[in-house]
């Protein structure tokens, strides 16, 4: 027979009636540091469900010069986003700009 030792979890030390609250954060860094060291399931009682809309993307093919792709990748890397995401952003910005002029 294997003898197992009981390991007390941090949750077991807290009385059942006491529920932790999410603190107000002064910065995103402070929030990130908090969630790096805390279990979000301890705070489910404070969270509310949200409805989100996800727009599916349509696959298209577009021919670009290798230089254009290379430059987009360099800019995207500096902005810390994917190059295809950056190119979609540029397209949307162009569409928004044109819509103002055409309307």
C-alpha positions in Angstrom: 0.0 0.0 0.0 1.3 3.4 -1.0 1.0 6.1 1.6 0.0 9.4 0.2 0.6 12.7 2.0 -2.1 15.3 2.0 -1.0 18.6 0.4 -3.0 21.6 1.5 -4.0 23.8 -1.3 -4.2 27.6 -0.9 -7.9 27.3 -1.5 -8.4 25.0 1.4 -7.0 27.6 3.8 -9.6 30.2 2.9 -13.0 30.0 4.7 -15.8 29.2 2.4 -17.7 32.5 2.9 -14.7 34.6 2.0 -14.5 35.3 -1.8 -11.6 37.3 -3.2 -12.3 40.4 -5.2 -10.5 41.5 -8.3 -8.4 44.6 -7.4 -8.5 47.8 -9.4 -5.3 47.9 -11.5 -3.3 51.0 -12.3 -1.8 49.6 -15.4 -1.9 46.7 -17.8 1.5 45.5 -16.4 0.0 45.4 -12.8 -3.0 43.4 -14.1 -0.7 41.0 -16.0 1.5 40.5 -12.9 -1.6 39.8 -10.8 -3.1 37.2 -13.2 0.3 35.6 -13.6 0.2 34.7 -9.9 -3.6 34.2 -9.3 -6.1 31.6 -10.5 -8.9 33.2 -12.5 -11.3 30.5 -11.4 -11.2 32.0 -7.9 -12.9 35.1 -9.3 -15.6 33.6 -11.5 -18.2 35.0 -9.1 -17.2 38.5 -10.2 -17.2 37.9 -13.9 -20.2 38.4 -16.3 -20.7 36.5 -19.5 -20.4 38.6 -22.7 -21.6 38.1 -26.2 -19.1 38.5 -28.9 -19.5 38.6 -32.7 -16.9 36.9 -34.8 -16.8 37.8 -38.4 -15.4 35.0 -40.5 -12.8 35.9 -43.0 -13.1 35.1 -46.7 -10.1 33.6 -48.2 -8.8 35.5 -51.3 -5.7 35.5 -53.4 -3.8 38.7 -54.2 -0.5 39.0 -56.1 2.1 41.2 -54.4 5.6 41.9 -55.3 8.1 40.1 -53.1 9.4 43.5 -52.0 5.9 44.5 -50.7 5.6 41.3 -48.7 9.1 41.7 -47.3 8.5 45.3 -46.3 5.1 44.5 -44.7 6.8 41.7 -42.7 9.5 44.1 -41.4 6.9 46.8 -40.4 4.7 44.1 -38.8 7.6 42.8 -36.8 8.3 46.3 -35.4 4.7 46.7 -34.5 4.6 43.2 -33.0 1.7 41.9 -35.1 1.4 39.4 -37.9 2.1 40.8 -41.4 -1.3 39.5 -42.7 -3.1 41.2 -39.8 -1.2 44.4 -40.5 -2.2 44.2 -44.2 -5.8 43.6 -43.3 -5.6 46.7 -41.1 -4.2 48.8 -43.9 -6.9 47.6 -46.3 -9.6 48.5 -43.7 -8.0 51.9 -43.2 -8.1 52.5 -47.0 -11.7 51.4 -47.2 -12.7 53.7 -44.3 -10.9 56.6 -46.0 -12.5 56.0 -49.4 -16.0 55.6 -47.9 -15.7 59.2 -46.5 -14.8 60.6 -49.9 -17.4 58.6 -51.9 -20.4 59.2 -49.6 
